[in-house]
């Protein structure tokens, strides 16, 4: 069975604070962000809305992509989100199924 990895962006409000991360379990990690289970930046800024994600073949690939995106200007990240999700919808329900 193939194990996928993900790069994701969560936010607190449209055009608000953004956080870029990577994981091998997107559903679990986004749930943890939503519930404030993980202490740190995402909990402090109430970042629980999944607005963008990308699937990768392995965690190394996803980790490299995450690091690249984190170095991007904010406008580039906003454009990335709007390319997939122009209405800034919370995509959590879609990934849960």
C-alpha positions, 0 to 999 in steps of 0.5 A: 500500500502506498503511503502519501504525504501532504503539504497544507496551509491552514488559516484563521480567516480569509486573508488572515494568518497562514501556516504551512506544514507537512504530514503523512496523516492530513485528516488527523493533523488538521483535526488536531489544529482545529481542536487546538491539541497542538501547542504552538503557533497554530493554537496561539493564532486559532489556525484550524481552517484547511484552505490548501493542500497538495499530495506527494509520494513521500514525506521527504518530497513533502518536507522539501516543498513545505520549506520552499513554500515557507520562504515564499512571499505572502502574495505567492501563498495567497495566489497558491490558495486562490488557484485551488480554493478561490472562495477560501472554503474550509476543505476539512469536510472534503478530506474527511469524506 
